[in-house]
Amino acid sequence: MRLPDSLPIVTVTEGLLGENNTWYAQGGIAAAVGPDDDPNLHLQDTVAAGAGLVDIDAARVMAERGPFAVRWLLKQGTDFDLAGHVLALDHEAAHSRRGTLHAGGDATGAEIERALIALLRSRKHITILEETIAVDIARTEFSAAGA
Ligand SMILES: Cc1cc2nc3c(=O)[nH]c(=O)nc-3n(C[C@H](O)[C@H](O)[C@H](O)COP(=O)(O)OP(=O)(O)OC[C@H]3O[C@@H](n4cnc5c(N)ncnc54)[C@H](O)[C@@H]3O)c2cc1C
């Protein structure tokens, strides 16, 4: 959705829009957005909670990019729960700081999905194909050329 409007884009989804894991996520979305939090701490907590199974490079990208992603979702109209005039941040799971956002209480994923689907439908250069499965990525030597 961040690709320029000048590019024709086709997005495919195996089921209907909104039939995915994101819709069902209830426990909130965690990112280092609190005043006393920082991505390095978020990374350390993630690695510690992962009991040796964490891909550290992937976790680092998530910890560092998470705050930007949350701000981007807010900009797209995701209605996260507030405490007064600021984002309500809960303390969840293995995080050592309060940094978990919810929407509609336990409807976090559904609210993210609602905002993203509205954005997707508003973009005239994006064609949506539901109940369509991508079976392979066509590649050139260095890049993807299609699906
Ligand atoms: C019940 C439940 C509760 C959860 N709670 C939380 C939570 O509280 N907090 C949290 O952070 N995480 C939670 N998770 C995990 C979280 O939902 C997922 O990690 C996240 O939604 C993954 O997002 P995604 O965009 O990668 O995948 P998805 O949201 O699953 O989207 C993938 C999409 O790709 C489509 N697709 C896949 N392959 C193809 C193909 N070959 N062709 C066409 N379409 C295809 C699928 O149909 C789907 O629409 C929960 C998951 C579940 C199931």
Ligand as a Chemical Component Dictionary entry (heavy atoms), coordinates in Angstrom:
data_LIG
# 
_chem_comp.id                   LIG 
_chem_comp.type                 NON-POLYMER 
_chem_comp.pdbx_formal_charge   0 
_chem_comp.three_letter_code    LIG 
# 
loop_
_chem_comp_atom.comp_id 
_chem_comp_atom.atom_id 
_chem_comp_atom.alt_atom_id 
_chem_comp_atom.type_symbol 
_chem_comp_atom.charge 
_chem_comp_atom.model_Cartn_x 
_chem_comp_atom.model_Cartn_y 
_chem_comp_atom.model_Cartn_z 
_chem_comp_atom.pdbx_ordinal 
LIG C1  C1  C 0 -6.438 -16.702 17.407 1  
LIG C2  C2  C 0 -5.157 -15.929 17.190 2  
LIG C3  C3  C 0 -4.793 -14.947 18.107 3  
LIG C4  C4  C 0 -3.607 -14.214 17.912 4  
LIG N1  N1  N 0 -3.305 -13.211 18.793 5  
LIG C5  C5  C 0 -2.230 -12.418 18.577 6  
LIG C6  C6  C 0 -1.964 -11.290 19.397 7  
LIG O1  O1  O 0 -2.695 -10.988 20.303 8  
LIG N2  N2  N 0 -0.872 -10.534 19.127 9  
LIG C7  C7  C 0 -0.022 -10.846 18.107 10 
LIG O2  O2  O 0 0.962  -10.102 17.901 11 
LIG N3  N3  N 0 -0.245 -11.909 17.311 12 
LIG C8  C8  C 0 -1.329 -12.694 17.510 13 
LIG N4  N4  N 0 -1.575 -13.752 16.685 14 
LIG C9  C9  C 0 -0.633 -13.976 15.589 15 
LIG C10 C10 C 0 -0.906 -12.952 14.487 16 
LIG O3  O3  O 0 -2.287 -12.930 14.202 17 
LIG C11 C11 C 0 -0.102 -13.295 13.245 18 
LIG O4  O4  O 0 1.257  -13.401 13.571 19 
LIG C12 C12 C 0 -0.257 -12.207 12.186 20 
LIG O5  O5  O 0 -1.630 -11.917 11.978 21 
LIG C13 C13 C 0 0.409  -12.615 10.887 22 
LIG O6  O6  O 0 0.100  -11.621 9.910  23 
LIG P1  P1  P 0 0.355  -11.920 8.397  24 
LIG O7  O7  O 0 -0.074 -10.700 7.625  25 
LIG O8  O8  O 0 1.748  -12.415 8.225  26 
LIG O9  O9  O 0 -0.575 -13.172 8.049  27 
LIG P2  P2  P 0 -2.174 -13.274 7.879  28 
LIG O10 O10 O 0 -2.919 -12.242 8.660  29 
LIG O11 O11 O 0 -2.536 -14.698 8.142  30 
LIG O12 O12 O 0 -2.381 -12.949 6.357  31 
LIG C14 C14 C 0 -1.829 -13.795 5.353  32 
LIG C15 C15 C 0 -2.754 -13.689 4.155  33 
LIG O13 O13 O 0 -2.100 -14.265 3.033  34 
LIG C16 C16 C 0 -3.004 -15.110 2.358  35 
LIG N5  N5  N 0 -2.213 -16.140 1.659  36 
LIG C17 C17 C 0 -1.252 -16.940 2.177  37 
LIG N6  N6  N 0 -0.724 -17.710 1.217  38 
LIG C18 C18 C 0 -1.344 -17.374 0.059  39 
LIG C19 C19 C 0 -1.225 -17.811 -1.290 40 
LIG N7  N7  N 0 -0.336 -18.737 -1.660 41 
LIG N8  N8  N 0 -2.029 -17.232 -2.217 42 
LIG C20 C20 C 0 -2.914 -16.262 -1.871 43 
LIG N9  N9  N 0 -3.067 -15.817 -0.594 44 
LIG C21 C21 C 0 -2.296 -16.369 0.349  45 
LIG C22 C22 C 0 -3.920 -15.693 3.423  46 
LIG O14 O14 O 0 -5.137 -16.117 2.844  47 
LIG C23 C23 C 0 -4.079 -14.462 4.328  48 
LIG O15 O15 O 0 -5.133 -13.616 3.881  49 
LIG C24 C24 C 0 -2.748 -14.499 16.820 50 
LIG C25 C25 C 0 -3.119 -15.488 15.905 51 
LIG C26 C26 C 0 -4.314 -16.184 16.072 52 
LIG C27 C27 C 0 -4.701 -17.227 15.048 53 
# 
loop_
_chem_comp_bond.comp_id 
_chem_comp_bond.atom_id_1 
_chem_comp_bond.atom_id_2 
_chem_comp_bond.value_order 
_chem_comp_bond.pdbx_ordinal 
LIG C1  C2  SING 1  
LIG C2  C3  SING 2  
LIG C2  C26 DOUB 3  
LIG C3  C4  DOUB 4  
LIG C4  N1  SING 5  
LIG C4  C24 SING 6  
LIG N1  C5  DOUB 7  
LIG C5  C6  SING 8  
LIG C5  C8  SING 9  
LIG C6  O1  DOUB 10 
LIG C6  N2  SING 11 
LIG N2  C7  SING 12 
LIG C7  O2  DOUB 13 
LIG C7  N3  SING 14 
LIG N3  C8  DOUB 15 
LIG C8  N4  SING 16 
LIG N4  C9  SING 17 
LIG N4  C24 SING 18 
LIG C9  C10 SING 19 
LIG C10 O3  SING 20 
LIG C10 C11 SING 21 
LIG C11 O4  SING 22 
LIG C11 C12 SING 23 
LIG C12 O5  SING 24 
LIG C12 C13 SING 25 
LIG C13 O6  SING 26 
LIG O6  P1  SING 27 
LIG P1  O7  DOUB 28 
LIG P1  O8  SING 29 
LIG P1  O9  SING 30 
LIG O9  P2  SING 31 
LIG P2  O10 DOUB 32 
LIG P2  O11 SING 33 
LIG P2  O12 SING 34 
LIG O12 C14 SING 35 
LIG C14 C15 SING 36 
LIG C15 O13 SING 37 
LIG C15 C23 SING 38 
LIG O13 C16 SING 39 
LIG C16 N5  SING 40 
LIG C16 C22 SING 41 
LIG N5  C17 SING 42 
LIG N5  C21 SING 43 
LIG C17 N6  DOUB 44 
LIG N6  C18 SING 45 
LIG C18 C19 SING 46 
LIG C18 C21 DOUB 47 
LIG C19 N7  SING 48 
LIG C19 N8  DOUB 49 
LIG N8  C20 SING 50 
LIG C20 N9  DOUB 51 
LIG N9  C21 SING 52 
LIG C22 O14 SING 53 
LIG C22 C23 SING 54 
LIG C23 O15 SING 55 
LIG C24 C25 DOUB 56 
LIG C25 C26 SING 57 
LIG C26 C27 SING 58 
# 
